Amino acid sequence: MTADQIQEIVDIQGYLDCHYDSGNPAELLSRLTDLNVYLARTADILPFAEEEWNTKKGEVARAHKSETATMLRYIIDEKTALEARFYRHVERINAAIVHQIDAIRTQLSYVKMTMQLK
């Protein structure tokens, strides 16, 4: 994971955490567009994060190959905690984006319906 990728994930997380006007169709459409871009970016970062995590696990396993299987698992978990956390964070952000996209579609449908009733 590069510093740029980490910052990008932090920025995306901040975007997901902010409030928006669910009654403003223009804002909903703009947010939907942004979320689609972020969905693509997190989907692009995710395999790199997984590869980095798996590479680190292999390095740790080779360095501690004389340990028992249980101990090796604990050592790998300890030595790869940062990579695992980054991978899981990107994975959860990707899922959160999908949920927000679905929610915004529902909000847009509601706004459209209320405009038609007026």
CNS distance restraints for C-alpha pairs under 8 A (distance, minus, plus):
assign (resid   1 and name CA) (resid   5 and name CA) 6.14 0.50 0.50
assign (resid   1 and name CA) (resid   6 and name CA) 6.75 0.50 0.50
assign (resid   1 and name CA) (resid  48 and name CA) 7.33 0.50 0.50
assign (resid   1 and name CA) (resid  49 and name CA) 6.17 0.50 0.50
assign (resid   1 and name CA) (resid  52 and name CA) 7.14 0.50 0.50
assign (resid   1 and name CA) (resid  83 and name CA) 7.97 0.50 0.50
assign (resid   2 and name CA) (resid   6 and name CA) 6.29 0.50 0.50
assign (resid   3 and name CA) (resid   7 and name CA) 6.13 0.50 0.50
assign (resid   4 and name CA) (resid   8 and name CA) 6.01 0.50 0.50
assign (resid   5 and name CA) (resid   9 and name CA) 6.19 0.50 0.50
assign (resid   5 and name CA) (resid  45 and name CA) 7.33 0.50 0.50
assign (resid   6 and name CA) (resid  10 and name CA) 6.22 0.50 0.50
assign (resid   7 and name CA) (resid  11 and name CA) 6.09 0.50 0.50
assign (resid   8 and name CA) (resid  12 and name CA) 6.14 0.50 0.50
assign (resid   9 and name CA) (resid  13 and name CA) 6.05 0.50 0.50
assign (resid   9 and name CA) (resid  42 and name CA) 7.75 0.50 0.50
assign (resid   9 and name CA) (resid  90 and name CA) 6.98 0.50 0.50
assign (resid  10 and name CA) (resid  14 and name CA) 6.25 0.50 0.50
assign (resid  11 and name CA) (resid  15 and name CA) 6.28 0.50 0.50
assign (resid  12 and name CA) (resid  16 and name CA) 6.24 0.50 0.50
assign (resid  12 and name CA) (resid  38 and name CA) 6.94 0.50 0.50
assign (resid  12 and name CA) (resid  93 and name CA) 7.94 0.50 0.50
assign (resid  13 and name CA) (resid  17 and name CA) 6.22 0.50 0.50
assign (resid  13 and name CA) (resid  93 and name CA) 6.89 0.50 0.50
assign (resid  14 and name CA) (resid  18 and name CA) 6.47 0.50 0.50
assign (resid  16 and name CA) (resid  96 and name CA) 7.86 0.50 0.50
assign (resid  16 and name CA) (resid  97 and name CA) 7.43 0.50 0.50
assign (resid  20 and name CA) (resid  27 and name CA) 7.52 0.50 0.50
assign (resid  21 and name CA) (resid  27 and name CA) 6.81 0.50 0.50
assign (resid  21 and name CA) (resid  28 and name CA) 7.50 0.50 0.50
assign (resid  22 and name CA) (resid  27 and name CA) 7.75 0.50 0.50
assign (resid  22 and name CA) (resid  28 and name CA) 6.55 0.50 0.50
assign (resid  22 and name CA) (resid 104 and name CA) 7.75 0.50 0.50
assign (resid  22 and name CA) (resid 107 and name CA) 6.41 0.50 0.50
assign (resid  23 and name CA) (resid  28 and name CA) 7.91 0.50 0.50
assign (resid  23 and name CA) (resid 107 and name CA) 7.53 0.50 0.50
assign (resid  23 and name CA) (resid 111 and name CA) 6.28 0.50 0.50
assign (resid  24 and name CA) (resid  28 and name CA) 6.22 0.50 0.50
assign (resid  24 and name CA) (resid 111 and name CA) 7.89 0.50 0.50
assign (resid  25 and name CA) (resid  29 and name CA) 6.09 0.50 0.50
assign (resid  25 and name CA) (resid 108 and name CA) 6.44 0.50 0.50
assign (resid  25 and name CA) (resid 111 and name CA) 7.02 0.50 0.50
assign (resid  26 and name CA) (resid  30 and name CA) 6.14 0.50 0.50
assign (resid  27 and name CA) (resid  31 and name CA) 6.01 0.50 0.50
assign (resid  28 and name CA) (resid  32 and name CA) 6.02 0.50 0.50
assign (resid  28 and name CA) (resid 104 and name CA) 6.42 0.50 0.50
assign (resid  28 and name CA) (resid 107 and name CA) 7.95 0.50 0.50
assign (resid  28 and name CA) (resid 108 and name CA) 6.93 0.50 0.50
assign (resid  29 and name CA) (resid  33 and name CA) 6.23 0.50 0.50
assign (resid  30 and name CA) (resid  34 and name CA) 6.32 0.50 0.50
assign (resid  31 and name CA) (resid  35 and name CA) 6.03 0.50 0.50
assign (resid  32 and name CA) (resid  36 and name CA) 6.24 0.50 0.50
assign (resid  32 and name CA) (resid 101 and name CA) 6.20 0.50 0.50
assign (resid  32 and name CA) (resid 104 and name CA) 6.90 0.50 0.50
assign (resid  33 and name CA) (resid  37 and name CA) 6.58 0.50 0.50
assign (resid  34 and name CA) (resid  38 and name CA) 6.28 0.50 0.50
assign (resid  35 and name CA) (resid  39 and name CA) 5.94 0.50 0.50
assign (resid  35 and name CA) (resid  97 and name CA) 6.30 0.50 0.50
assign (resid  35 and name CA) (resid 100 and name CA) 7.93 0.50 0.50
assign (resid  35 and name CA) (resid 101 and name CA) 6.80 0.50 0.50
assign (resid  36 and name CA) (resid  40 and name CA) 6.39 0.50 0.50
assign (resid  36 and name CA) (resid 101 and name CA) 7.81 0.50 0.50
assign (resid  37 and name CA) (resid  41 and name CA) 6.28 0.50 0.50
assign (resid  38 and name CA) (resid  42 and name CA) 6.06 0.50 0.50
assign (resid  38 and name CA) (resid  97 and name CA) 7.54 0.50 0.50
assign (resid  39 and name CA) (resid  43 and name CA) 6.10 0.50 0.50
assign (resid  39 and name CA) (resid  94 and name CA) 5.97 0.50 0.50
assign (resid  39 and name CA) (resid  97 and name CA) 6.23 0.50 0.50
assign (resid  39 and name CA) (resid  98 and name CA) 7.34 0.50 0.50
assign (resid  40 and name CA) (resid  44 and name CA) 6.17 0.50 0.50
assign (resid  41 and name CA) (resid  45 and name CA) 6.20 0.50 0.50
assign (resid  42 and name CA) (resid  46 and name CA) 5.90 0.50 0.50
assign (resid  42 and name CA) (resid  90 and name CA) 6.28 0.50 0.50
assign (resid  42 and name CA) (resid  91 and name CA) 7.67 0.50 0.50
assign (resid  42 and name CA) (resid  93 and name CA) 7.50 0.50 0.50
assign (resid  42 and name CA) (resid  94 and name CA) 5.78 0.50 0.50
assign (resid  43 and name CA) (resid  47 and name CA) 7.44 0.50 0.50
assign (resid  43 and name CA) (resid  94 and name CA) 6.90 0.50 0.50
assign (resid  44 and name CA) (resid  48 and name CA) 7.52 0.50 0.50
assign (resid  45 and name CA) (resid  49 and name CA) 6.26 0.50 0.50
assign (resid  45 and name CA) (resid  90 and name CA) 7.55 0.50 0.50
assign (resid  46 and name CA) (resid  50 and name CA) 6.22 0.50 0.50
assign (resid  46 and name CA) (resid  87 and name CA) 6.51 0.50 0.50
assign (resid  46 and name CA) (resid  90 and name CA) 6.17 0.50 0.50
assign (resid  46 and name CA) (resid  91 and name CA) 6.63 0.50 0.50
assign (resid  47 and name CA) (resid  51 and name CA) 6.02 0.50 0.50
assign (resid  48 and name CA) (resid  52 and name CA) 6.12 0.50 0.50
assign (resid  49 and name CA) (resid  53 and name CA) 6.19 0.50 0.50
assign (resid  49 and name CA) (resid  83 and name CA) 7.06 0.50 0.50
assign (resid  49 and name CA) (resid  86 and name CA) 6.92 0.50 0.50
assign (resid  49 and name CA) (resid  87 and name CA) 5.18 0.50 0.50
assign (resid  50 and name CA) (resid  54 and name CA) 6.10 0.50 0.50
assign (resid  50 and name CA) (resid  84 and name CA) 8.00 0.50 0.50
assign (resid  50 and name CA) (resid  87 and name CA) 5.93 0.50 0.50
assign (resid  51 and name CA) (resid  55 and name CA) 6.00 0.50 0.50
assign (resid  52 and name CA) (resid  56 and name CA) 6.18 0.50 0.50
assign (resid  52 and name CA) (resid  83 and name CA) 6.94 0.50 0.50
assign (resid  53 and name CA) (resid  57 and name CA) 6.22 0.50 0.50
assign (resid  53 and name CA) (resid  80 and name CA) 6.70 0.50 0.50
assign (resid  53 and name CA) (resid  83 and name CA) 5.01 0.50 0.50
assign (resid  53 and name CA) (resid  84 and name CA) 6.08 0.50 0.50
assign (resid  53 and name CA) (resid  87 and name CA) 7.46 0.50 0.50
assign (resid  54 and name CA) (resid  58 and name CA) 6.26 0.50 0.50
assign (resid  55 and name CA) (resid  59 and name CA) 6.31 0.50 0.50
assign (resid  56 and name CA) (resid  60 and name CA) 6.18 0.50 0.50
assign (resid  56 and name CA) (resid  80 and name CA) 6.41 0.50 0.50
assign (resid  56 and name CA) (resid  83 and name CA) 7.95 0.50 0.50
assign (resid  57 and name CA) (resid  61 and name CA) 6.06 0.50 0.50
assign (resid  57 and name CA) (resid  76 and name CA) 5.84 0.50 0.50
assign (resid  57 and name CA) (resid  79 and name CA) 7.93 0.50 0.50
assign (resid  57 and name CA) (resid  80 and name CA) 6.43 0.50 0.50
assign (resid  58 and name CA) (resid  62 and name CA) 6.15 0.50 0.50
assign (resid  59 and name CA) (resid  63 and name CA) 6.25 0.50 0.50
assign (resid  60 and name CA) (resid  64 and name CA) 6.22 0.50 0.50
assign (resid  60 and name CA) (resid  75 and name CA) 7.70 0.50 0.50
assign (resid  60 and name CA) (resid  76 and name CA) 6.01 0.50 0.50
assign (resid  60 and name CA) (resid  79 and name CA) 7.15 0.50 0.50
assign (resid  61 and name CA) (resid  65 and name CA) 5.64 0.50 0.50
assign (resid  61 and name CA) (resid  72 and name CA) 6.82 0.50 0.50
assign (resid  61 and name CA) (resid  76 and name CA) 6.74 0.50 0.50
assign (resid  64 and name CA) (resid  72 and name CA) 6.84 0.50 0.50
assign (resid  65 and name CA) (resid  72 and name CA) 7.53 0.50 0.50
assign (resid  67 and name CA) (resid  71 and name CA) 6.05 0.50 0.50
assign (resid  67 and name CA) (resid  72 and name CA) 5.61 0.50 0.50
assign (resid  68 and name CA) (resid  72 and name CA) 5.90 0.50 0.50
assign (resid  69 and name CA) (resid  73 and name CA) 6.17 0.50 0.50
assign (resid  70 and name CA) (resid  74 and name CA) 6.51 0.50 0.50
assign (resid  71 and name CA) (resid  75 and name CA) 6.17 0.50 0.50
assign (resid  72 and name CA) (resid  76 and name CA) 6.00 0.50 0.50
assign (resid  73 and name CA) (resid  77 and name CA) 6.11 0.50 0.50
assign (resid  74 and name CA) (resid  78 and name CA) 6.15 0.50 0.50
assign (resid  75 and name CA) (resid  79 and name CA) 6.03 0.50 0.50
assign (resid  76 and name CA) (resid  80 and name CA) 5.87 0.50 0.50
assign (resid  77 and name CA) (resid  81 and name CA) 5.77 0.50 0.50
assign (resid  80 and name CA) (resid  84 and name CA) 6.09 0.50 0.50
assign (resid  81 and name CA) (resid  85 and name CA) 5.98 0.50 0.50
assign (resid  82 and name CA) (resid  86 and name CA) 6.20 0.50 0.50
assign (resid  83 and name CA) (resid  87 and name CA) 6.16 0.50 0.50
assign (resid  84 and name CA) (resid  88 and name CA) 6.11 0.50 0.50
assign (resid  85 and name CA) (resid  89 and name CA) 5.93 0.50 0.50
assign (resid  86 and name CA) (resid  90 and name CA) 6.18 0.50 0.50
assign (resid  87 and name CA) (resid  91 and name CA) 6.16 0.50 0.50
assign (resid  88 and name CA) (resid  92 and name CA) 6.06 0.50 0.50
assign (resid  89 and name CA) (resid  93 and name CA) 6.06 0.50 0.50
assign (resid  90 and name CA) (resid  94 and name CA) 6.07 0.50 0.50
assign (resid  91 and name CA) (resid  95 and name CA) 6.42 0.50 0.50
assign (resid  92 and name CA) (resid  96 and name CA) 6.08 0.50 0.50
assign (resid  93 and name CA) (resid  97 and name CA) 6.13 0.50 0.50
assign (resid  94 and name CA) (resid  98 and name CA) 6.55 0.50 0.50
assign (resid  95 and name CA) (resid  99 and name CA) 6.42 0.50 0.50
assign (resid  96 and name CA) (resid 100 and name CA) 6.16 0.50 0.50
assign (resid  97 and name CA) (resid 101 and name CA) 6.10 0.50 0.50
assign (resid  98 and name CA) (resid 102 and name CA) 6.35 0.50 0.50
assign (resid  99 and name CA) (resid 103 and name CA) 6.18 0.50 0.50
assign (resid 100 and name CA) (resid 104 and name CA) 6.04 0.50 0.50
assign (resid 101 and name CA) (resid 105 and name CA) 6.26 0.50 0.50
assign (resid 102 and name CA) (resid 106 and name CA) 6.40 0.50 0.50
assign (resid 103 and name CA) (resid 107 and name CA) 6.19 0.50 0.50
assign (resid 104 and name CA) (resid 108 and name CA) 5.99 0.50 0.50
assign (resid 105 and name CA) (resid 109 and name CA) 6.22 0.50 0.50
assign (resid 106 and name CA) (resid 110 and name CA) 6.26 0.50 0.50
assign (resid 107 and name CA) (resid 111 and name CA) 6.17 0.50 0.50
assign (resid 108 and name CA) (resid 112 and name CA) 6.06 0.50 0.50
assign (resid 109 and name CA) (resid 113 and name CA) 6.10 0.50 0.50
assign (resid 110 and name CA) (resid 114 and name CA) 6.20 0.50 0.50
assign (resid 111 and name CA) (resid 115 and name CA) 6.17 0.50 0.50
assign (resid 112 and name CA) (resid 116 and name CA) 6.29 0.50 0.50
assign (resid 113 and name CA) (resid 117 and name CA) 6.36 0.50 0.50
assign (resid 114 and name CA) (resid 118 and name CA) 6.53 0.50 0.50
